[in-house]
């Protein structure tokens, strides 16, 4: 863990994956989860992911259709003075690369 720095996670999962288990492991040092659609495949709905996280007391927001995931991640990380991390589907990770 980086000293005195929290994380903002951009997350998205292909439909049918074990996303609850994955998100449950990210329980310390998280400032916010930014939940996105996974491009190129059927994916879990961002609002469903965000609602699941909020029900567990976690800060989370779902991206709106057309909202750029990379821009949202960087903006949130800057606002929280946090480290930006992309996790979940490799389709999502690949789409974020510059």
C-alpha positions as CSV (number, residue, x, y, z in Angstrom):
1,X,0.0,0.0,0.0
2,X,1.2,3.5,-0.8
3,X,1.7,5.6,2.3
4,X,-1.2,7.9,3.0
5,X,-2.8,7.3,-0.4
6,X,-6.2,5.8,-1.1
7,X,-7.3,4.2,-4.3
8,X,-10.1,4.9,-6.8
9,X,-11.0,1.7,-8.7
10,X,-12.6,1.7,-12.2
11,X,-14.4,-1.6,-12.3
12,X,-16.4,-3.5,-14.8
13,X,-17.2,-7.2,-15.2
14,X,-18.4,-9.4,-18.0
15,X,-21.7,-11.0,-17.4
16,X,-21.7,-14.2,-15.4
17,X,-18.3,-13.6,-13.6
18,X,-17.9,-13.7,-9.9
19,X,-17.7,-10.0,-9.4
20,X,-19.1,-10.0,-5.8
21,X,-16.2,-12.0,-4.7
22,X,-13.7,-9.8,-6.5
23,X,-15.2,-6.6,-5.1
24,X,-15.4,-8.0,-1.6
25,X,-11.6,-8.4,-1.5
26,X,-11.1,-4.6,-2.1
27,X,-12.0,-3.5,1.3
28,X,-9.3,-1.1,2.6
29,X,-8.0,2.2,1.4
30,X,-10.7,2.7,-1.3
31,X,-11.9,6.2,-1.8
32,X,-14.4,5.4,-4.5
33,X,-15.4,2.8,-7.1
34,X,-16.3,4.0,-10.5
35,X,-18.5,1.3,-12.2
36,X,-18.4,1.0,-16.0
37,X,-19.8,-1.1,-18.8
38,X,-17.3,-3.5,-20.3
39,X,-16.8,-2.8,-24.0
40,X,-16.9,-5.6,-26.6
41,X,-18.9,-8.2,-24.5
42,X,-22.0,-8.6,-22.5
43,X,-21.4,-7.0,-19.1
44,X,-23.0,-6.5,-15.7
45,X,-24.8,-3.2,-15.4
46,X,-22.8,-0.4,-13.8
47,X,-25.7,0.7,-11.7
48,X,-26.1,-2.8,-10.3
49,X,-22.4,-2.9,-9.3
50,X,-22.6,0.5,-7.7
51,X,-25.8,-0.3,-5.8
52,X,-24.2,-3.5,-4.5
53,X,-21.2,-1.6,-3.3
54,X,-23.3,1.3,-1.7
55,X,-25.4,-1.3,0.1
56,X,-22.2,-2.4,1.8
57,X,-21.3,1.2,2.8
58,X,-18.8,1.7,0.0
59,X,-18.5,4.9,-2.1
60,X,-19.5,4.1,-5.6
61,X,-21.0,5.6,-8.7
62,X,-22.1,4.2,-12.0
63,X,-21.1,5.8,-15.3
64,X,-23.8,7.1,-17.6
65,X,-24.0,5.7,-21.1
66,X,-21.4,7.6,-23.2
67,X,-19.4,8.8,-20.2
68,X,-15.7,8.2,-20.8
69,X,-14.4,5.7,-18.2
70,X,-10.8,6.9,-18.4
71,X,-11.8,10.6,-17.9
72,X,-14.1,9.6,-15.0
73,X,-11.4,7.6,-13.3
74,X,-8.7,10.3,-13.6
75,X,-11.2,13.0,-12.4
76,X,-12.2,10.9,-9.3
77,X,-8.6,10.0,-8.5
78,X,-7.6,13.7,-8.6
79,X,-10.6,14.8,-6.5
80,X,-9.7,12.2,-3.8
81,X,-5.9,12.6,-4.2
82,X,-5.9,8.9,-4.8
83,X,-4.1,6.4,-7.0
84,X,-6.2,5.3,-10.0
85,X,-6.6,1.6,-10.6
86,X,-8.4,-0.3,-13.3
87,X,-9.6,-3.8,-12.5
88,X,-12.2,-6.4,-13.4
89,X,-12.5,-7.4,-17.0
90,X,-9.5,-7.5,-19.3
91,X,-11.8,-6.0,-22.0
92,X,-12.2,-2.9,-19.7
93,X,-8.4,-2.8,-18.9
94,X,-7.6,-2.9,-22.6
95,X,-10.0,-0.2,-23.5
96,X,-8.5,2.2,-21.0
97,X,-4.9,2.0,-22.3
98,X,-3.8,5.1,-24.1
